[in-house]
Amino acid sequence: MSKNFLKKTIIKNMKHLVKTKMNLGSEGNISIKSENGFLIPKSGLKPCNMKIDDITFIDSNGHFSKSEKPSTEWKMHHYIYKERTEVSAIVHCHSMWASILSCLRINIPAFHYMVSEMGGIDIKCSKYATFGTSKLAKNIVLAIKDRNGCLISNHGQVTIGYNIEQAIHLAFALEKLAKQFYFCLLSKKNKLLSKKEITESLQLFSSYKSTH
């Protein structure tokens, strides 16, 4: 696929995230892997105003044109692509419910079998670090090890995928689980799946993905 096609795909999905209230204004970002690097929006732009020239290229070594200013979270994307070579797209959101749980700095446990869709027996919340820093990027890489997404302490969420469609789907899936778990916490009556039960679900998800 051409870079222009990928840039248009990023803009379309950034607009979709705002329209569906997963982000507000210039919040969040999306990147898609391109040859020898990845594409990501410039910093501080509202999706409604984005044009193809507002999507910048960062190479696999983290280098980009000095005349361009990529998203402040470009390091997060760079570190993820470096450590997870199978990933082709990354979606970062400040969605409401995921952000609320991120401020509690808690993992989402196996309260629902769909937690396993994120690739593990729980959904981690990364340790806190200032936005845009290498420390934050490293914390996120640790939190998504063997998983497809995580909460980001006092910040929001990030999901990864083999393509942009999967990464977007998982962002909405994580948001739904975050909302469900928040109300389970309020009830103080939620029942968690056992490790055996969530592992069985995880194995079924792995089998499902391998045949579709």
Buried (B, 14 or more C-beta within 10 A) or exposed (E): EEBEEBBBBBBEBBBBBBEBEBBEEBBBBBBBBBEEBBBBBBBEBBBEEBEEEBBBBBEBEBEBEEEBBBBEBBBBBBBBBBBBEEBBBBBBBBBBBBBEBBBEEBBBBBBBBBBBBBBBBBBBBBBBBEEBBEEBBBBBBEBBEEBBBBBBBBBBBBBBBEBBEBBBBBBBBBBBBBBBBBEBBEEEEBEBBEEEBBBBBBEEBEEEEEEE
